[in-house]
Amino acid sequence: MEMCSGSCSGLAQKNCDFAVFAENLSDFYDTGLFGLATLCALGDTTFAGYLDTVGENAFDAAATTTHTLRYQDSMLLSAGDIVTINAVNYKVIGVPRQLNTAERLAHLVRQP
């Protein structure tokens, strides 16, 4: 990837900043032997994410969701999608929200 030499400005600088930010996140979304992310599947498409349980008062979502999934923006999840994580199915509830320029957060409900 071509890096900004410091002479970029305006939109070019923003694109450069985004590219560096997204590239730096790739290490956090490693699902390999020493990676911390979990491999997720939406149909035949796999992607990395961080599955977390929802606390009792976390964002007042506990009444409708059981888990959250943080994932990179390159994967587009929609309400009603069924995501498989560690051989367990979860349904996406509501529209996933944008966390920053490179990540999203989806609310999930574990399926029986």
N, C-alpha and C positions, 0 to 999 in steps of 0.2 A: 504494500500500500504506500502511496506517495504521501509524505508528511509535509505539513506546512512549514515553510522556512522562516516564518515570522513576519513575512512581508504581506501576508493575506489581510484583507479587511472586509468588513461588511458580511455579505452572504457567504463569500468564500471562506471567511474565518469561522463562521458558524458551522458550515459543512465540515470543515477540518476538525473543529472541536468535537462535533458529533461522532465523526469517524474514529477519533482517538478514544472517546468515551466508550463507544460500542465495542471497539477492539479490546479495550482493557477488561470489559465484562466477560469476554469469552473464557477467561481463566476461571471465573466464579461459576460458570455453567458447565464445568467439566464433569462428565458422568463416568469417567474412567476409574481405574483402581484407587487412585488417591483423590478423586474428585468428590465434592460435597453435594452436587446436584443429583436429582433422581431422574431416571429416564421415564418419560411420559409418552403416551400414544393416543392419537386421535385418528381412529381408523388405521390406515397403513402408514401414516406419517408419525415419526417419532421426533421428540424435542426434549430439551432439558428444562427442569423446573425445580422449584423448592416448595414442597408440600408442608403445610403447617396446620395444626389444629387451631380452631377459633376459641379464644378464651371466653369466659362467661360474659364479659362486658366489652369485648373488642369490637369497636365500631358499631355497637348495638346490632350485630349481625348474628349472634348466637341463636336467636329464635328461628332463623331460617336457613342458616348454613352451618356446616360442621367443620369445614376446612377452607384454607385459602391456598392458591397456587400462584407463585411469583414466577414469571417466565419472560423470555426475551420477546421484544416487539415483532420479530420476524414471523412468529406464529400467531395466527388470528383465530381466537376462540370466540364463539358466539353463545348466547343464551340457549340452553337446551342441549348443547353438545355433550357427548359422553366421552370422558377422558379416562384412560386406563393407566393406573400408577401402581406398580408392584402387584399386579394381577387383581387389583380392586378397581371397580368402576365408580366414577364420580360424575355427577351431573353439574354442568355450569349453570349457576343461578344468576340471572341478570346479566348486564353488559359488563365485561371486564373493564376496569378503569386503567387509564394511563398513569403510571407512577412517575416516569421521567421520559427522556427522549428515546430510551432503549428498552424499557421494561413495562410490563402490565401486571395487574393483579386480578385474579378471577376468584369469585366465591363459589365454593363447591358444596354439594351434598352427597355423602356416601350413599351408594345404591345397594340395596339388599342383594 
